[in-house]
Amino acid sequence: MRTIIRNATDKSEEKVTIDCCEVTQEIINLRDYAEGIGNSISGTADGKSVVLPLSEILYIEAVDEKVFAYTETEVADVRGRLYEYEERLSEKGFVRISKSVLVHLSKVKNIAPSPGRKFEAELCNGERVIISRQYAANIKKVLFGGKINEL
């Protein structure tokens, strides 16, 4: 198989084109891989390598120099730093809510006041995470365009 790489003038023009005589399982796997780039995080859970689709991740947390991604069913140790995930995933619906946590906004069921002028986000699985005061303004801006005063 021959490959061609061309420079795009703009990020929005980047694409992968597959020209084939027959759509085989190998071609389907190649397509799935290309479509999945940037839409998942790799890590380890229970000593096994796992790939977590971003659509399943509830939040990402830094604990004792390690970073973990949480889904409804598993916790994976992922490589990298929290700020790297923040930069990479901000356009994918993830936002920092505290010094050590990024939350996937599409997984937030509701946000309510909590003692100490903090807020608490309830996730779709019933789990609750604290939004610190320092990051409340950012959440307000992301969710409401900065127009609501309660947050």
Backbone as a printed PyTorch tensor [residue, N CA C, xyz], in Angstrom:
tensor([[[  0.8540,  -1.1770,   0.0000],
         [  0.0000,   0.0000,   0.0000],
         [  0.8940,   1.2310,   0.0000]],

        [[  0.5560,   2.1640,  -0.8270],
         [  1.3370,   3.3930,  -0.9240],
         [  0.6630,   4.4640,  -0.0750]],

        [[  1.4740,   5.3610,   0.5100],
         [  0.9190,   6.4390,   1.3320],
         [  1.3630,   7.7850,   0.7760]],

        [[  0.4830,   8.7580,   0.9290],
         [  0.7710,  10.1220,   0.4900],
         [  0.4270,  11.0570,   1.6420]],

        [[  1.3360,  11.9690,   1.9510],
         [  1.0670,  12.9760,   2.9780],
         [  1.2140,  14.3390,   2.3190]],

        [[  0.1670,  15.1530,   2.4560],
         [  0.1850,  16.5000,   1.9050],
         [ -0.0120,  17.5000,   3.0370]],

        [[  0.5830,  18.6610,   2.9280],
         [  0.3980,  19.7180,   3.9210],
         [ -0.9220,  20.4360,   3.6730]],

        [[ -1.7090,  20.5670,   4.7250],
         [ -2.9470,  21.3410,   4.6560],
         [ -2.6270,  22.7660,   5.0790]],

        [[ -3.3590,  23.7240,   4.5590],
         [ -3.1060,  25.1200,   4.9180],
         [ -3.7860,  25.5050,   6.2130]],

        [[ -4.7590,  24.7050,   6.6440],
         [ -5.5430,  25.0270,   7.8340],
         [ -5.8930,  23.7320,   8.5630]],

        [[ -5.9580,  23.7960,   9.8910],
         [ -6.2970,  22.6150,  10.7000],
         [ -7.6430,  22.0110,  10.2840]],

        [[ -8.5930,  22.8670,   9.9080],
         [ -9.9200,  22.3780,   9.5260],
         [ -9.8980,  21.5940,   8.2160]],

        [[ -8.8160,  21.7170,   7.4470],
         [ -8.7030,  20.9980,   6.1830],
         [ -8.0500,  19.6280,   6.3290]],

        [[ -7.5790,  19.3030,   7.5260],
         [ -6.9350,  18.0070,   7.7170],
         [ -7.9520,  16.8900,   7.5420]],

        [[ -7.5470,  15.8370,   6.8240],
         [ -8.4260,  14.6910,   6.6080],
         [ -7.5950,  13.4820,   6.2170]],

        [[ -8.1990,  12.3260,   6.3140],
         [ -7.5940,  11.0850,   5.8600],
         [ -8.5230,  10.5170,   4.8010]],

        [[ -7.9750,  10.1840,   3.6410],
         [ -8.7530,   9.5920,   2.5630],
         [ -8.2090,   8.1920,   2.3120]],

        [[ -9.1070,   7.2260,   2.2220],
         [ -8.7010,   5.8500,   1.9400],
         [ -9.2880,   5.4650,   0.5870]],

        [[ -8.4290,   5.1810,  -0.3750],
         [ -8.8600,   4.6890,  -1.6860],
         [ -8.5820,   3.1930,  -1.7120]],

        [[ -9.6190,   2.4020,  -1.9130],
         [ -9.4350,   0.9520,  -1.9000],
         [-10.3340,   0.2920,  -2.9490]],

        [[ -9.9190,  -0.8880,  -3.3840],
         [-10.7150,  -1.6670,  -4.3430],
         [-11.8550,  -2.3810,  -3.6410]],

        [[-11.6070,  -2.7500,  -2.3860],
         [-12.5970,  -3.5090,  -1.6220],
         [-12.5310,  -3.0730,  -0.1590]],

        [[-13.6970,  -2.9250,   0.4740],
         [-13.7370,  -2.5540,   1.8880],
         [-13.6050,  -3.8450,   2.7050]],

        [[-12.3910,  -4.0610,   3.2080],
         [-12.1050,  -5.2480,   4.0110],
         [-12.1040,  -4.8700,   5.4930]],

        [[-11.9960,  -5.8600,   6.3500],
         [-11.9170,  -5.5990,   7.7870],
         [-10.6840,  -4.7670,   8.1060]],

        [[ -9.6160,  -4.9930,   7.3940],
         [ -8.3930,  -4.2230,   7.5890],
         [ -8.6310,  -2.7390,   7.2750]],

        [[ -9.3550,  -2.4540,   6.2150],
         [ -9.6880,  -1.0760,   5.8420],
         [-10.6120,  -0.4550,   6.8870]],

        [[-11.5820,  -1.2080,   7.3660],
         [-12.5020,  -0.7250,   8.4020],
         [-11.7330,  -0.4030,   9.6770]],

        [[-10.7980,  -1.2720,  10.0510],
         [ -9.9710,  -1.0330,  11.2470],
         [ -9.1370,   0.2360,  11.0830]],

        [[ -8.5930,   0.4360,   9.8920],
         [ -7.8000,   1.6240,   9.6110],
         [ -8.6690,   2.8830,   9.7300]],

        [[ -9.8730,   2.8280,   9.1820],
         [-10.8000,   3.9620,   9.2820],
         [-11.1560,   4.2460,  10.7420]],

        [[-11.4950,   3.1780,  11.4830],
         [-11.8590,   3.3440,  12.8890],
         [-10.7180,   3.9500,  13.6930]],

        [[ -9.5000,   3.5310,  13.3920],
         [ -8.3370,   4.0790,  14.0800],
         [ -8.2010,   5.5700,  13.7790]],

        [[ -8.2880,   5.9350,  12.4960],
         [ -8.1430,   7.3400,  12.1080],
         [ -9.2420,   8.1990,  12.7220]],

        [[-10.4660,   7.7090,  12.7420],
         [-11.5710,   8.4740,  13.3160],
         [-11.4540,   8.5950,  14.8310]],

        [[-10.8020,   7.6220,  15.4550],
         [-10.6870,   7.6210,  16.9090],
         [ -9.5780,   8.4910,  17.4650]],

        [[ -8.6550,   8.9230,  16.6060],
         [ -7.5480,   9.7530,  17.0730],
         [ -8.1030,  11.0480,  17.6510]],

        [[ -7.7060,  11.3360,  18.8800],
         [ -8.1810,  12.5470,  19.5290],
         [ -9.5160,  12.3860,  20.2250]],

        [[-10.1340,  11.2340,  20.0820],
         [-11.4380,  11.0030,  20.6980],
         [-11.3860,   9.9450,  21.7930]],

        [[-10.1820,   9.6400,  22.2540],
         [-10.0370,   8.6530,  23.3180],
         [ -8.7610,   8.9300,  24.1000]],

        [[ -8.6690,   8.2900,  25.2500],
         [ -7.4810,   8.3810,  26.0940],
         [ -7.0450,   6.9610,  26.4080]],

        [[ -5.7580,   6.6990,  26.3040],
         [ -5.2100,   5.3860,  26.6350],
         [ -4.6880,   5.3960,  28.0650]],

        [[ -4.7670,   4.2470,  28.7070],
         [ -4.2590,   4.1290,  30.0620],
         [ -4.2060,   2.6810,  30.4830]],

        [[ -4.0580,   2.4620,  31.7910],
         [ -4.0740,   1.1030,  32.3240],
         [ -5.0960,   1.0110,  33.4460]],

        [[ -5.7920,  -0.1050,  33.4740],
         [ -6.7590,  -0.3920,  34.5340],
         [ -6.6300,  -1.8700,  34.8670]],

        [[ -6.4710,  -2.1750,  36.1330],
         [ -6.3020,  -3.5600,  36.5820],
         [ -5.1610,  -4.2670,  35.8510]],

        [[ -4.0770,  -3.5300,  35.5980],
         [ -2.9060,  -4.1120,  34.9560],
         [ -3.0470,  -4.3430,  33.4640]],

        [[ -4.1300,  -3.8990,  32.8540],
         [ -4.3510,  -4.0850,  31.4190],
         [ -4.4190,  -2.7360,  30.7210]],

        [[ -3.9790,  -2.7080,  29.4800],
         [ -4.1060,  -1.4890,  28.6790],
         [ -5.5560,  -1.2990,  28.2790]],

        [[ -6.0380,  -0.0630,  28.3950],
         [ -7.4130,   0.2480,  28.0150],
         [ -7.4300,   1.5250,  27.1730]],

        [[ -8.4550,   1.6300,  26.3420],
         [ -8.7040,   2.8420,  25.5760],
         [-10.0800,   3.3330,  25.9960]],

        [[-10.1290,   4.5400,  26.5450],
         [-11.3870,   5.1020,  27.0240],
         [-11.8820,   6.1550,  26.0340]],

        [[-13.0250,   5.9170,  25.4040],
         [-13.5840,   6.9610,  24.5390],
         [-13.9190,   8.1930,  25.3780]],

        [[-13.6460,   9.3810,  24.8600],
         [-13.9380,  10.6140,  25.5980],
         [-15.4090,  10.6870,  25.9820]],

        [[-16.2740,  10.1350,  25.1540],
         [-17.7050,  10.1880,  25.4210],
         [-18.1040,   9.4170,  26.6740]],

        [[-17.2380,   8.5340,  27.1630],
         [-17.5430,   7.7550,  28.3620],
         [-16.8770,   8.3060,  29.6220]],

        [[-15.9590,   9.2420,  29.4850],
         [-15.2100,   9.7630,  30.6310],
         [-16.0440,  10.7900,  31.3790]],

        [[-16.1940,  10.5780,  32.6940],
         [-16.9280,  11.5090,  33.5480],
         [-16.0310,  12.6580,  33.9880]],

        [[-14.8530,  12.3070,  34.4930],
         [-13.8970,  13.3310,  34.9120],
         [-12.4930,  12.7570,  34.9440]],

        [[-11.5140,  13.6590,  35.0100],
         [-10.1040,  13.3040,  35.0650],
         [ -9.5420,  13.9740,  36.3020]],

        [[ -8.7850,  13.2100,  37.0950],
         [ -8.3050,  13.7240,  38.3810],
         [ -6.8220,  13.4470,  38.5730]],

        [[ -6.1130,  14.4160,  39.1200],
         [ -4.7140,  14.2510,  39.4930],
         [ -4.6480,  13.9270,  40.9760]],

        [[ -3.9730,  12.8300,  41.3080],
         [ -3.8110,  12.4010,  42.7000],
         [ -2.3750,  11.9280,  42.8860]],

        [[ -1.6470,  12.5750,  43.8000],
         [ -0.2760,  12.1560,  44.1310],
         [  0.5930,  11.9090,  42.8990]],

        [[  0.7350,  12.9250,  42.0600],
         [  1.6020,  12.8640,  40.8810],
         [  1.1200,  11.8980,  39.7930]],

        [[ -0.0860,  11.3530,  39.9200],
         [ -0.6560,  10.4780,  38.8970],
         [ -1.9610,  11.0870,  38.4160]],

        [[ -2.3570,  10.7380,  37.2100],
         [ -3.6060,  11.2310,  36.6460],
         [ -4.4920,  10.0360,  36.3210]],

        [[ -5.7660,  10.1350,  36.7140],
         [ -6.7330,   9.0620,  36.5150],
         [ -7.9380,   9.5750,  35.7350]],

        [[ -8.4440,   8.7350,  34.8500],
         [ -9.6750,   9.0410,  34.1160],
         [-10.7540,   8.1000,  34.6500]],

        [[-11.9350,   8.6630,  34.9500],
         [-13.0250,   7.9090,  35.5460],
         [-14.1870,   7.7790,  34.5710]],

        [[-14.6660,   6.5580,  34.3900],
         [-15.9030,   6.3200,  33.6570],
         [-16.9010,   5.7600,  34.6700]],

        [[-18.0800,   5.4090,  34.2220],
         [-19.0630,   4.8310,  35.1520],
         [-18.6090,   3.4760,  35.6740]],

        [[-17.7780,   2.7620,  34.9060],
         [-17.4260,   1.3970,  35.2850],
         [-15.9700,   1.1730,  35.6440]],

        [[-15.0820,   2.1030,  35.2790],
         [-13.6700,   1.8590,  35.5880],
         [-12.8820,   3.1380,  35.8290]],

        [[-11.7180,   2.9260,  36.4380],
         [-10.7660,   3.9990,  36.6970],
         [ -9.4750,   3.5880,  36.0070]],

        [[ -8.9480,   4.4730,  35.1670],
         [ -7.7200,   4.1570,  34.4460],
         [ -6.6270,   5.1510,  34.8130]],

        [[ -5.4440,   4.6390,  35.0110],
         [ -4.2530,   5.4540,  35.2300],
         [ -3.7900,   5.8950,  33.8450]],

        [[ -3.7750,   7.1970,  33.6040],
         [ -3.4150,   7.7010,  32.2810],
         [ -2.1270,   8.4970,  32.3680]],

        [[ -1.3590,   8.4930,  31.3010],
         [ -0.0970,   9.2360,  31.2790],
         [ -0.3660,  10.7040,  31.0060]],

        [[  0.5310,  11.5150,  31.4750],
         [  0.4370,  12.9450,  31.1950],
         [  0.1360,  13.7430,  32.4410]],

        [[  0.0410,  15.0220,  32.2640],
         [ -0.2610,  15.9690,  33.3390],
         [ -1.6610,  16.5110,  33.1360]],

        [[ -2.2800,  16.9260,  34.2170],
         [ -3.6510,  17.4210,  34.1470],
         [ -3.7500,  18.6350,  33.2200]],

        [[ -2.7760,  19.5440,  33.2910],
         [ -2.8370,  20.7290,  32.4280],
         [ -2.7640,  20.3500,  30.9500]],

        [[ -2.0610,  19.2520,  30.6210],
         [ -2.0060,  18.7960,  29.2280],
         [ -3.3830,  18.3170,  28.7640]],

        [[ -4.0790,  17.5950,  29.6370],
         [ -5.4390,  17.1530,  29.2920],
         [ -6.3780,  18.3530,  29.2010]],

        [[ -6.1790,  19.3270,  30.0750],
         [ -7.0110,  20.5300,  30.0340],
         [ -6.8610,  21.2430,  28.6840]],

        [[ -5.6400,  21.4020,  28.2270],
         [ -5.3920,  22.0520,  26.9460],
         [ -5.9620,  21.2350,  25.7910]],

        [[ -5.7420,  19.9400,  25.8370],
         [ -6.1520,  19.0580,  24.7450],
         [ -7.6640,  18.8710,  24.6640]],

        [[ -8.3270,  18.8540,  25.8200],
         [ -9.7410,  18.4860,  25.8450],
         [-10.7140,  19.6410,  26.0640]],

        [[-10.2040,  20.8620,  26.1610],
         [-11.1080,  21.9890,  26.4180],
         [-12.1460,  22.1360,  25.3030]],

        [[-11.7900,  21.8580,  24.0830],
         [-12.7350,  21.9540,  22.9680],
         [-13.6300,  20.7180,  22.8680]],

        [[-13.3750,  19.7300,  23.6870],
         [-14.1720,  18.4980,  23.6770],
         [-15.1530,  18.4550,  24.8480]],

        [[-15.3300,  19.5890,  25.5550],
         [-16.3210,  19.6570,  26.6210],
         [-15.7870,  19.4150,  28.0190]],

        [[-14.4680,  19.3970,  28.1900],
         [-13.8780,  19.2230,  29.5150],
         [-13.4680,  20.5820,  30.0490]],

        [[-13.7100,  20.7970,  31.3490],
         [-13.3630,  22.0680,  31.9650],
         [-12.8180,  21.8110,  33.3690]],

        [[-11.8440,  22.6250,  33.7660],
         [-11.2590,  22.4760,  35.1020],
         [-12.2260,  23.0290,  36.1390]],

        [[-12.4510,  22.2370,  37.1970],
         [-13.3530,  22.6770,  38.2680],
         [-12.6350,  22.8320,  39.6010]],

        [[-11.4020,  22.3530,  39.6600],
         [-10.5840,  22.5220,  40.8600],
         [ -9.1290,  22.3300,  40.4630]],

        [[ -8.2510,  22.4920,  41.4160],
         [ -6.8220,  22.3490,  41.1400],
         [ -6.4920,  20.9660,  40.5900]],

        [[ -7.2800,  19.9670,  40.9590],
         [ -6.9340,  18.6010,  40.5820],
         [ -7.9790,  17.8680,  39.7360]],

        [[ -9.0310,  18.5560,  39.2670],
         [-10.0960,  17.8430,  38.5480],
         [-10.5540,  18.5940,  37.2980]],

        [[-10.6860,  17.8250,  36.2070],
         [-11.3590,  18.2810,  34.9890],
         [-12.6470,  17.4760,  34.8950]],

        [[-13.7520,  18.1280,  34.5780],
         [-15.0160,  17.4050,  34.4570],
         [-15.5100,  17.5080,  33.0180]],

        [[-16.1710,  16.4460,  32.5540],
         [-16.7850,  16.4250,  31.2280],
         [-18.1780,  17.0370,  31.3800]],

        [[-18.3640,  18.2380,  30.8590],
         [-19.6020,  18.9780,  31.0890],
         [-20.8500,  18.2240,  30.6250]],

        [[-20.7320,  17.4070,  29.6080],
         [-21.9100,  16.6680,  29.1440],
         [-22.3390,  15.5940,  30.1440]],

        [[-21.5070,  15.3180,  31.1250],
         [-21.8240,  14.3100,  32.1440],
         [-22.3380,  14.9410,  33.4310]],

        [[-22.4300,  16.2850,  33.4730],
         [-22.9170,  16.9800,  34.6620],
         [-24.4440,  17.0310,  34.6140]],

        [[-25.0590,  16.4800,  35.6620],
         [-26.5170,  16.4730,  35.7570],
         [-27.0340,  17.8000,  36.3010]],

        [[-26.3960,  18.2890,  37.3570],
         [-26.7560,  19.5980,  37.9060],
         [-25.6160,  20.1450,  38.7510]],

        [[-25.7120,  21.4380,  39.0390],
         [-24.7270,  22.1240,  39.8830],
         [-25.5020,  22.8280,  40.9790]],

        [[-25.0630,  22.6410,  42.2260],
         [-25.7570,  23.2410,  43.3670],
         [-24.7390,  23.8630,  44.3230]],

        [[-25.1710,  24.8790,  45.0950],
         [-24.2760,  25.4660,  46.0980],
         [-23.8770,  24.4280,  47.1450]],

        [[-22.6910,  24.6060,  47.6830],
         [-22.1600,  23.7300,  48.7130],
         [-21.6010,  24.6200,  49.8200]],

        [[-21.4640,  24.1310,  51.0470],
         [-20.9100,  24.9700,  52.1280],
         [-19.5340,  25.5350,  51.7680]],

        [[-19.2470,  26.7090,  52.2920],
         [-17.9450,  27.3260,  52.0670],
         [-17.8430,  28.0430,  50.7360]],

        [[-18.9620,  28.5410,  50.2290],
         [-19.0010,  29.2750,  48.9660],
         [-18.4480,  28.4700,  47.8060]],

        [[-18.5630,  27.1610,  47.8790],
         [-18.1590,  26.2930,  46.7850],
         [-19.4320,  25.7860,  46.1150]],

        [[-19.2580,  25.0490,  45.0490],
         [-20.3790,  24.4310,  44.3680],
         [-20.0980,  22.9550,  44.2140]],

        [[-21.1500,  22.1960,  44.0290],
         [-21.0390,  20.7590,  43.8780],
         [-21.7230,  20.3640,  42.5750]],

        [[-21.0180,  19.6160,  41.7460],
         [-21.5830,  19.1240,  40.4980],
         [-21.9780,  17.6700,  40.6930]],

        [[-23.2260,  17.3580,  40.3720],
         [-23.6740,  15.9710,  40.3980],
         [-23.5520,  15.4220,  38.9890]],

        [[-22.8560,  14.2960,  38.8620],
         [-22.6480,  13.6960,  37.5550],
         [-23.7920,  12.7450,  37.2110]],

        [[-23.8370,  12.3110,  35.9770],
         [-24.9400,  11.4700,  35.4980],
         [-25.0360,  10.1360,  36.2400]],

        [[-23.9590,   9.6890,  36.8730],
         [-23.9890,   8.4300,  37.6260],
         [-24.2890,   8.6480,  39.1110]],

        [[-24.5840,   9.8940,  39.5110],
         [-24.8900,  10.1960,  40.9060],
         [-23.6850,  10.6280,  41.7260]],

        [[-22.4980,  10.4520,  41.1890],
         [-21.2850,  10.8660,  41.8910],
         [-21.2400,  12.3980,  41.9490]],

        [[-20.6450,  12.9330,  43.0120],
         [-20.5590,  14.3790,  43.1920],
         [-19.0950,  14.7960,  43.2610]],

        [[-18.7990,  15.9320,  42.5980],
         [-17.4550,  16.4970,  42.6370],
         [-17.5750,  17.9750,  43.0060]],

        [[-16.5840,  18.4820,  43.7140],
         [-16.5970,  19.8610,  44.2070],
         [-16.0040,  20.8090,  43.1620]],

        [[-16.7040,  21.9120,  42.9430],
         [-16.2000,  22.9960,  42.1070],
         [-15.6580,  24.0480,  43.0680]],

        [[-14.3700,  24.3050,  43.0200],
         [-13.7940,  25.2710,  43.9520],
         [-14.1410,  26.6920,  43.5330]],

        [[-14.0980,  27.6140,  44.4970],
         [-14.4120,  29.0270,  44.2320],
         [-13.5520,  29.6000,  43.1210]],

        [[-12.2910,  29.2100,  43.1280],
         [-11.3410,  29.7290,  42.1450],
         [-11.7890,  29.4430,  40.7080]],

        [[-12.4700,  28.3170,  40.4930],
         [-12.8450,  27.9100,  39.1440],
         [-14.3270,  28.1400,  38.8400]],

        [[-15.0970,  28.6130,  39.8070],
         [-16.5370,  28.8280,  39.6110],
         [-16.8090,  29.8470,  38.5070]],

        [[-16.0310,  30.9070,  38.4480],
         [-16.2330,  31.9230,  37.4180],
         [-16.0080,  31.3410,  36.0210]],

        [[-15.0230,  30.4610,  35.9070],
         [-14.7500,  29.8350,  34.6160],
         [-15.9140,  28.9360,  34.1990]],

        [[-16.4620,  28.1940,  35.1490],
         [-17.6110,  27.3290,  34.8520],
         [-18.7860,  28.1920,  34.4050]],

        [[-19.0040,  29.2820,  35.1190],
         [-20.0890,  30.2030,  34.7850],
         [-19.9210,  30.7070,  33.3550]],

        [[-18.7050,  31.0850,  33.0070],
         [-18.4300,  31.5990,  31.6660],
         [-18.6810,  30.5190,  30.6070]],

        [[-18.2000,  29.3210,  30.8560],
         [-18.3580,  28.2320,  29.8930],
         [-19.8230,  27.8540,  29.7260]],

        [[-20.5370,  27.7360,  30.8360],
         [-21.9270,  27.2850,  30.7780],
         [-22.9150,  28.3640,  30.3450]],

        [[-22.7200,  29.5710,  30.8420],
         [-23.7290,  30.5980,  30.6690],
         [-23.2290,  31.8550,  29.9740]],

        [[-22.0470,  31.8320,  29.4740],
         [-21.5070,  33.0170,  28.8300],
         [-21.2730,  34.1560,  29.8000]],

        [[-21.1750,  33.8230,  31.1130],
         [-20.8760,  34.8260,  32.1270],
         [-22.0610,  35.6800,  32.5160]],

        [[-23.2990,  35.2730,  32.1800],
         [-24.4610,  36.1350,  32.3970],
         [-25.2560,  35.8490,  33.6630]],

        [[-24.9670,  34.7520,  34.3420],
         [-25.7700,  34.4200,  35.5180],
         [-24.9340,  34.6830,  36.7730]],

        [[-25.5130,  35.3680,  37.7420],
         [-24.7790,  35.7960,  38.9230],
         [-24.7170,  34.7630,  40.0450]],

        [[-25.5380,  33.7230,  40.0000],
         [-25.5540,  32.7630,  41.1180],
         [-24.2720,  31.9620,  41.2310]],

        [[-23.6130,  31.6770,  40.1420],
         [-22.3970,  30.8580,  40.2000],
         [-21.2170,  31.6810,  40.5960]]])
